[in-house]
Amino acid sequence: MGTIIVKQKAAGLIKKGSVGNDVLLFQKCAKATGDYTGNLDREYGPLCEEACRRIQRRNQPGAGTVDGECGANTWPYVVEV
């Protein structure tokens, strides 16, 4: 499994109902790791939320919040800059 390197401004908080380029970045990265199986549609729906929870559970066991929202504590596990 390869690493996706992203050179851009820091992505903001995305959660269910979010739309846009930050969501697309999340979808592409999560799809590359097999965590996201949906379409690359720039819409943060239930499949994105579940992918985010999967990433959070894997990388923040016992210490972090598993809420399905991708913010400052979760983005580092989604992308490596």
N, CA, C and O atoms as a Tinker XYZ file with bonds, in Angstrom:
   324  protein
     1  N      0.847000   -1.163000    0.000000    73     2
     2  CA     0.000000    0.000000    0.000000    64     1     3
     3  C      0.897000    1.232000    0.000000    63     2     4     5
     4  O      1.797000    1.342000    0.832000    81     3
     5  N      0.663000    2.146000   -0.913000    73     3     6
     6  CA     1.491000    3.338000   -1.037000    64     5     7
     7  C      1.029000    4.467000   -0.147000    63     6     8     9
     8  O     -0.051000    4.415000    0.442000    81     7
     9  N      1.845000    5.469000   -0.057000    73     7    10
    10  CA     1.520000    6.671000    0.706000    64     9    11
    11  C      1.133000    7.776000   -0.252000    63    10    12    13
    12  O      1.794000    7.992000   -1.268000    81    11
    13  N      0.068000    8.469000    0.074000    73    11    14
    14  CA    -0.349000    9.615000   -0.724000    64    13    15
    15  C      0.258000   10.848000   -0.080000    63    14    16    17
    16  O      0.038000   11.102000    1.104000    81    15
    17  N      1.005000   11.601000   -0.830000    73    15    18
    18  CA     1.612000   12.817000   -0.306000    64    17    19
    19  C      0.836000   14.001000   -0.860000    63    18    20    21
    20  O      0.658000   14.137000   -2.070000    81    19
    21  N      0.384000   14.842000    0.034000    73    19    22
    22  CA    -0.468000   15.959000   -0.358000    64    21    23
    23  C      0.228000   17.257000   -0.018000    63    22    24    25
    24  O      0.665000   17.449000    1.117000    81    23
    25  N      0.335000   18.148000   -0.981000    73    23    26
    26  CA     0.906000   19.470000   -0.736000    64    25    27
    27  C     -0.193000   20.486000   -1.001000    63    26    28    29
    28  O     -0.457000   20.852000   -2.146000    81    27
    29  N     -0.821000   20.931000    0.059000    73    27    30
    30  CA    -1.886000   21.921000   -0.035000    64    29    31
    31  C     -2.098000   22.509000    1.345000    63    30    32    33
    32  O     -1.449000   22.100000    2.308000    81    31
    33  N     -2.995000   23.455000    1.440000    73    31    34
    34  CA    -3.325000   24.027000    2.737000    64    33    35
    35  C     -3.944000   22.940000    3.607000    63    34    36    37
    36  O     -4.442000   21.936000    3.099000    81    35
    37  N     -3.909000   23.144000    4.895000    73    35    38
    38  CA    -4.505000   22.185000    5.809000    64    37    39
    39  C     -5.999000   22.074000    5.539000    63    38    40    41
    40  O     -6.679000   23.080000    5.336000    81    39
    41  N     -6.498000   20.855000    5.540000    73    39    42
    42  CA    -7.915000   20.628000    5.326000    64    41    43
    43  C     -8.668000   20.926000    6.615000    63    42    44    45
    44  O     -8.138000   20.756000    7.713000    81    43
    45  N     -9.897000   21.367000    6.468000    73    43    46
    46  CA   -10.719000   21.711000    7.625000    64    45    47
    47  C    -11.543000   20.536000    8.118000    63    46    48    49
    48  O    -11.400000   19.412000    7.637000    81    47
    49  N    -12.399000   20.809000    9.077000    73    47    50
    50  CA   -13.298000   19.803000    9.626000    64    49    51
    51  C    -14.324000   19.412000    8.569000    63    50    52    53
    52  O    -14.978000   20.270000    7.976000    81    51
    53  N    -14.455000   18.124000    8.341000    73    51    54
    54  CA   -15.515000   17.629000    7.476000    64    53    55
    55  C    -16.318000   16.595000    8.248000    63    54    56    57
    56  O    -15.771000   15.825000    9.037000    81    55
    57  N    -17.610000   16.592000    8.011000    73    55    58
    58  CA   -18.515000   15.687000    8.709000    64    57    59
    59  C    -19.723000   15.451000    7.824000    63    58    60    61
    60  O    -19.847000   16.046000    6.754000    81    59
    61  N    -20.620000   14.573000    8.279000    73    59    62
    62  CA   -21.796000   14.233000    7.499000    64    61    63
    63  C    -22.499000   15.504000    7.036000    63    62    64    65
    64  O    -22.831000   16.374000    7.841000    81    63
    65  N    -22.721000   15.596000    5.729000    73    63    66
    66  CA   -23.346000   16.770000    5.134000    64    65    67
    67  C    -22.362000   17.725000    4.484000    63    66    68    69
    68  O    -22.769000   18.604000    3.725000    81    67
    69  N    -21.058000   17.570000    4.771000    73    67    70
    70  CA   -20.048000   18.425000    4.150000    64    69    71
    71  C    -19.909000   18.081000    2.671000    63    70    72    73
    72  O    -20.110000   16.936000    2.265000    81    71
    73  N    -19.563000   19.091000    1.873000    73    71    74
    74  CA   -19.317000   18.887000    0.447000    64    73    75
    75  C    -18.093000   19.705000    0.036000    63    74    76    77
    76  O    -17.779000   20.717000    0.664000    81    75
    77  N    -17.406000   19.267000   -1.016000    73    75    78
    78  CA   -16.306000   20.065000   -1.544000    64    77    79
    79  C    -15.007000   19.313000   -1.692000    63    78    80    81
    80  O    -14.952000   18.087000   -1.602000    81    79
    81  N    -13.955000   20.090000   -1.923000    73    79    82
    82  CA   -12.639000   19.522000   -2.216000    64    81    83
    83  C    -12.002000   18.809000   -1.031000    63    82    84    85
    84  O    -11.285000   17.827000   -1.222000    81    83
    85  N    -12.249000   19.284000    0.197000    73    83    86
    86  CA   -11.702000   18.582000    1.362000    64    85    87
    87  C    -12.304000   17.182000    1.461000    63    86    88    89
    88  O    -11.617000   16.224000    1.818000    81    87
    89  N    -13.586000   17.076000    1.141000    73    87    90
    90  CA   -14.246000   15.775000    1.151000    64    89    91
    91  C    -13.640000   14.882000    0.063000    63    90    92    93
    92  O    -13.386000   13.702000    0.304000    81    91
    93  N    -13.412000   15.430000   -1.113000    73    91    94
    94  CA   -12.803000   14.660000   -2.197000    64    93    95
    95  C    -11.424000   14.155000   -1.790000    63    94    96    97
    96  O    -11.081000   13.007000   -2.069000    81    95
    97  N    -10.635000   14.993000   -1.139000    73    95    98
    98  CA    -9.323000   14.567000   -0.656000    64    97    99
    99  C     -9.470000   13.403000    0.316000    63    98   100   101
   100  O     -8.755000   12.406000    0.214000    81    99
   101  N    -10.396000   13.533000    1.255000    73    99   102
   102  CA   -10.641000   12.443000    2.205000    64   101   103
   103  C    -11.022000   11.165000    1.460000    63   102   104   105
   104  O    -10.480000   10.095000    1.739000    81   103
   105  N    -11.954000   11.277000    0.514000    73   103   106
   106  CA   -12.417000   10.104000   -0.221000    64   105   107
   107  C    -11.282000    9.424000   -0.973000    63   106   108   109
   108  O    -11.159000    8.199000   -0.940000    81   107
   109  N    -10.453000   10.212000   -1.648000    73   107   110
   110  CA    -9.336000    9.629000   -2.403000    64   109   111
   111  C     -8.358000    8.917000   -1.483000    63   110   112   113
   112  O     -7.926000    7.803000   -1.780000    81   111
   113  N     -8.010000    9.540000   -0.387000    73   111   114
   114  CA    -7.046000    8.939000    0.536000    64   113   115
   115  C     -7.622000    7.695000    1.199000    63   114   116   117
   116  O     -6.943000    6.674000    1.309000    81   115
   117  N     -8.880000    7.779000    1.643000    73   115   118
   118  CA    -9.513000    6.643000    2.310000    64   117   119
   119  C     -9.760000    5.497000    1.329000    63   118   120   121
   120  O     -9.716000    4.330000    1.716000    81   119
   121  N    -10.015000    5.819000    0.085000    73   119   122
   122  CA   -10.192000    4.775000   -0.938000    64   121   123
   123  C     -8.859000    4.065000   -1.188000    63   122   124   125
   124  O     -8.831000    2.849000   -1.377000    81   123
   125  N     -7.762000    4.816000   -1.189000    73   123   126
   126  CA    -6.435000    4.241000   -1.427000    64   125   127
   127  C     -6.045000    3.240000   -0.343000    63   126   128   129
   128  O     -5.292000    2.303000   -0.607000    81   127
   129  N     -6.549000    3.432000    0.866000    73   127   130
   130  CA    -6.243000    2.510000    1.960000    64   129   131
   131  C     -7.300000    1.427000    2.118000    63   130   132   133
   132  O     -7.171000    0.546000    2.968000    81   131
   133  N     -8.353000    1.490000    1.293000    73   131   134
   134  CA    -9.416000    0.496000    1.365000    64   133   135
   135  C    -10.477000    0.789000    2.412000    63   134   136   137
   136  O    -11.372000   -0.027000    2.633000    81   135
   137  N    -10.387000    1.949000    3.061000    73   135   138
   138  CA   -11.356000    2.292000    4.092000    64   137   139
   139  C    -12.668000    2.833000    3.512000    63   138   140   141
   140  O    -13.718000    2.723000    4.144000    81   139
   141  N    -12.609000    3.405000    2.332000    73   139   142
   142  CA   -13.790000    3.998000    1.694000    64   141   143
   143  C    -14.087000    3.244000    0.405000    63   142   144   145
   144  O    -13.194000    3.028000   -0.415000    81   143
   145  N    -15.341000    2.848000    0.230000    73   143   146
   146  CA   -15.710000    2.061000   -0.944000    64   145   147
   147  C    -16.711000    2.779000   -1.843000    63   146   148   149
   148  O    -17.171000    2.213000   -2.834000    81   147
   149  N    -17.047000    4.010000   -1.507000    73   147   150
   150  CA   -18.047000    4.744000   -2.278000    64   149   151
   151  C    -17.463000    5.475000   -3.475000    63   150   152   153
   152  O    -16.300000    5.296000   -3.836000    81   151
   153  N    -18.301000    6.300000   -4.076000    73   151   154
   154  CA   -17.918000    7.099000   -5.230000    64   153   155
   155  C    -17.136000    8.340000   -4.798000    63   154   156   157
   156  O    -17.288000    8.818000   -3.674000    81   155
   157  N    -16.306000    8.850000   -5.691000    73   155   158
   158  CA   -15.594000   10.107000   -5.450000    64   157   159
   159  C    -16.513000   11.238000   -5.897000    63   158   160   161
   160  O    -16.405000   11.731000   -7.020000    81   159
   161  N    -17.412000   11.643000   -5.013000    73   159   162
   162  CA   -18.467000   12.591000   -5.382000    64   161   163
   163  C    -18.448000   13.901000   -4.596000    63   162   164   165
   164  O    -19.342000   14.731000   -4.758000    81   163
   165  N    -17.446000   14.092000   -3.754000    73   163   166
   166  CA   -17.305000   15.316000   -2.953000    64   165   167
   167  C    -18.410000   15.498000   -1.907000    63   166   168   169
   168  O    -18.603000   16.603000   -1.399000    81   167
   169  N    -19.129000   14.429000   -1.584000    73   167   170
   170  CA   -20.202000   14.490000   -0.589000    64   169   171
   171  C    -19.884000   13.551000    0.569000    63   170   172   173
   172  O    -19.661000   12.357000    0.370000    81   171
   173  N    -19.865000   14.101000    1.781000    73   171   174
   174  CA   -19.530000   13.326000    2.972000    64   173   175
   175  C    -20.812000   12.720000    3.534000    63   174   176   177
   176  O    -21.532000   13.340000    4.316000    81   175
   177  N    -21.064000   11.502000    3.111000    73   175   178
   178  CA   -22.262000   10.788000    3.540000    64   177   179
   179  C    -21.916000    9.638000    4.471000    63   178   180   181
   180  O    -20.839000    9.610000    5.065000    81   179
   181  N    -22.840000    8.688000    4.593000    73   179   182
   182  CA   -22.651000    7.567000    5.526000    64   181   183
   183  C    -21.405000    6.722000    5.256000    63   182   184   185
   184  O    -20.772000    6.252000    6.201000    81   183
   185  N    -21.041000    6.521000    3.987000    73   183   186
   186  CA   -19.844000    5.721000    3.704000    64   185   187
   187  C    -18.570000    6.445000    4.122000    63   186   188   189
   188  O    -17.625000    5.812000    4.592000    81   187
   189  N    -18.537000    7.766000    3.955000    73   187   190
   190  CA   -17.384000    8.555000    4.429000    64   189   191
   191  C    -17.312000    8.510000    5.951000    63   190   192   193
   192  O    -16.241000    8.339000    6.534000    81   191
   193  N    -18.461000    8.665000    6.574000    73   191   194
   194  CA   -18.499000    8.658000    8.037000    64   193   195
   195  C    -17.991000    7.325000    8.585000    63   194   196   197
   196  O    -17.221000    7.301000    9.545000    81   195
   197  N    -18.416000    6.223000    7.979000    73   195   198
   198  CA   -17.955000    4.910000    8.431000    64   197   199
   199  C    -16.470000    4.721000    8.151000    63   198   200   201
   200  O    -15.755000    4.150000    8.975000    81   199
   201  N    -15.997000    5.191000    7.005000    73   199   202
   202  CA   -14.563000    5.112000    6.706000    64   201   203
   203  C    -13.765000    5.900000    7.733000    63   202   204   205
   204  O    -12.712000    5.450000    8.184000    81   203
   205  N    -14.255000    7.059000    8.098000    73   203   206
   206  CA   -13.575000    7.891000    9.092000    64   205   207
   207  C    -13.536000    7.185000   10.447000    63   206   208   209
   208  O    -12.503000    7.179000   11.117000    81   207
   209  N    -14.651000    6.597000   10.843000    73   207   210
   210  CA   -14.681000    5.845000   12.112000    64   209   211
   211  C    -13.670000    4.698000   12.091000    63   210   212   213
   212  O    -12.997000    4.437000   13.088000    81   211
   213  N    -13.569000    4.022000   10.959000    73   211   214
   214  CA   -12.613000    2.928000   10.816000    64   213   215
   215  C    -11.180000    3.446000   11.009000    63   214   216   217
   216  O    -10.382000    2.842000   11.726000    81   215
   217  N    -10.878000    4.556000   10.367000    73   215   218
   218  CA    -9.548000    5.170000   10.487000    64   217   219
   219  C     -9.293000    5.593000   11.932000    63   218   220   221
   220  O     -8.206000    5.370000   12.466000    81   219
   221  N    -10.293000    6.200000   12.561000    73   219   222
   222  CA   -10.139000    6.638000   13.949000    64   221   223
   223  C     -9.926000    5.455000   14.889000    63   222   224   225
   224  O     -9.053000    5.509000   15.754000    81   223
   225  N    -10.700000    4.399000   14.736000    73   223   226
   226  CA   -10.543000    3.224000   15.611000    64   225   227
   227  C     -9.160000    2.599000   15.450000    63   226   228   229
   228  O     -8.541000    2.186000   16.430000    81   227
   229  N     -8.684000    2.532000   14.219000    73   227   230
   230  CA    -7.385000    1.900000   13.944000    64   229   231
   231  C     -6.217000    2.719000   14.506000    63   230   232   233
   232  O     -5.236000    2.152000   14.986000    81   231
   233  N     -6.324000    4.038000   14.445000    73   231   234
   234  CA    -5.179000    4.885000   14.782000    64   233   235
   235  C     -5.258000    5.565000   16.140000    63   234   236   237
   236  O     -4.263000    6.115000   16.612000    81   235
   237  N     -6.413000    5.537000   16.772000    73   235   238
   238  CA    -6.557000    6.195000   18.062000    64   237   239
   239  C     -7.198000    5.255000   19.087000    63   238   240   241
   240  O     -8.123000    5.659000   19.792000    81   239
   241  N     -6.726000    4.019000   19.182000    73   239   242
   242  CA    -7.383000    3.070000   20.083000    64   241   243
   243  C     -7.326000    3.518000   21.536000    63   242   244   245
   244  O     -6.252000    3.763000   22.087000    81   243
   245  N     -8.490000    3.619000   22.138000    73   243   246
   246  CA    -8.576000    3.958000   23.553000    64   245   247
   247  C     -8.283000    5.398000   23.914000    63   246   248   249
   248  O     -8.583000    5.818000   25.032000    81   247
   249  N     -7.709000    6.170000   23.007000    73   247   250
   250  CA    -7.290000    7.523000   23.366000    64   249   251
   251  C     -8.086000    8.604000   22.657000    63   250   252   253
   252  O     -8.282000    9.690000   23.202000    81   251
   253  N     -8.539000    8.320000   21.466000    73   251   254
   254  CA    -9.183000    9.358000   20.678000    64   253   255
   255  C    -10.683000    9.168000   20.577000    63   254   256   257
   256  O    -11.228000    8.128000   20.947000    81   255
   257  N    -11.327000   10.188000   20.073000    73   255   258
   258  CA   -12.757000   10.155000   19.866000    64   257   259
   259  C    -13.064000    9.496000   18.525000    63   258   260   261
   260  O    -12.469000    9.835000   17.502000    81   259
   261  N    -13.982000    8.569000   18.546000    73   259   262
   262  CA   -14.446000    7.922000   17.321000    64   261   263
   263  C    -15.834000    8.480000   17.038000    63   262   264   265
   264  O    -16.845000    7.956000   17.507000    81   263
   265  N    -15.854000    9.567000   16.251000    73   263   266
   266  CA   -17.122000   10.265000   16.006000    64   265   267
   267  C    -17.486000   10.358000   14.536000    63   266   268   269
   268  O    -18.549000   10.874000   14.193000    81   267
   269  N    -16.610000    9.861000   13.656000    73   267   270
   270  CA   -16.892000    9.911000   12.232000    64   269   271
   271  C    -16.695000   11.275000   11.600000    63   270   272   273
   272  O    -17.039000   11.478000   10.435000    81   271
   273  N    -16.142000   12.210000   12.360000    73   271   274
   274  CA   -15.844000   13.546000   11.844000    64   273   275
   275  C    -14.330000   13.656000   11.655000    63   274   276   277
   276  O    -13.553000   13.304000   12.543000    81   275
   277  N    -13.934000   14.143000   10.498000    73   275   278
   278  CA   -12.507000   14.241000   10.180000    64   277   279
   279  C    -12.035000   15.669000   10.426000    63   278   280   281
   280  O    -12.330000   16.577000    9.649000    81   279
   281  N    -11.309000   15.850000   11.505000    73   279   282
   282  CA   -10.784000   17.160000   11.870000    64   281   283
   283  C     -9.297000   17.079000   12.163000    63   282   284   285
   284  O     -8.606000   16.184000   11.676000    81   283
   285  N     -8.816000   18.005000   12.949000    73   283   286
   286  CA    -7.381000   18.138000   13.220000    64   285   287
   287  C     -6.737000   16.879000   13.787000    63   286   288   289
   288  O     -5.570000   16.608000   13.502000    81   287
   289  N     -7.471000   16.103000   14.587000    73   287   290
   290  CA    -6.894000   14.899000   15.181000    64   289   291
   291  C     -6.914000   13.702000   14.241000    63   290   292   293
   292  O     -6.173000   12.741000   14.448000    81   291
   293  N     -7.750000   13.749000   13.218000    73   291   294
   294  CA    -7.892000   12.607000   12.315000    64   293   295
   295  C     -7.151000   12.793000   11.003000    63   294   296   297
   296  O     -6.616000   11.827000   10.459000    81   295
   297  N     -7.107000   14.024000   10.477000    73   295   298
   298  CA    -6.444000   14.251000    9.180000    64   297   299
   299  C     -5.040000   13.673000    9.100000    63   298   300   301
   300  O     -4.690000   13.118000    8.058000    81   299
   301  N     -4.204000   13.771000   10.153000    73   299   302
   302  CA    -2.850000   13.222000   10.018000    64   301   303
   303  C     -2.837000   11.717000    9.702000    63   302   304   305
   304  O     -1.883000   11.216000    9.107000    81   303
   305  N     -3.882000   11.011000   10.096000    73   303   306
   306  CA    -3.961000    9.579000    9.811000    64   305   307
   307  C     -4.541000    9.304000    8.429000    63   306   308   309
   308  O     -4.400000    8.203000    7.898000    81   307
   309  N     -5.185000   10.293000    7.860000    73   307   310
   310  CA    -5.777000   10.163000    6.527000    64   309   311
   311  C     -4.734000   10.441000    5.457000    63   310   312   313
   312  O     -4.624000    9.697000    4.482000    81   311
   313  N     -3.972000   11.507000    5.636000    73   311   314
   314  CA    -2.935000   11.891000    4.668000    64   313   315
   315  C     -1.612000   12.054000    5.404000    63   314   316   317
   316  O     -1.583000   12.383000    6.590000    81   315
   317  N     -0.541000   11.824000    4.700000    73   315   318
   318  CA     0.784000   12.122000    5.233000    64   317   319
   319  C      1.375000   13.214000    4.402000    63   318   320   321
   320  O      1.554000   13.052000    3.195000    81   319
   321  N      1.684000   14.329000    5.025000    73   319   322
   322  CA     2.216000   15.495000    4.317000    64   321   323
   323  C      3.715000   15.545000    4.487000    63   322   324
   324  O      4.365000   16.453000    3.968000    81   323
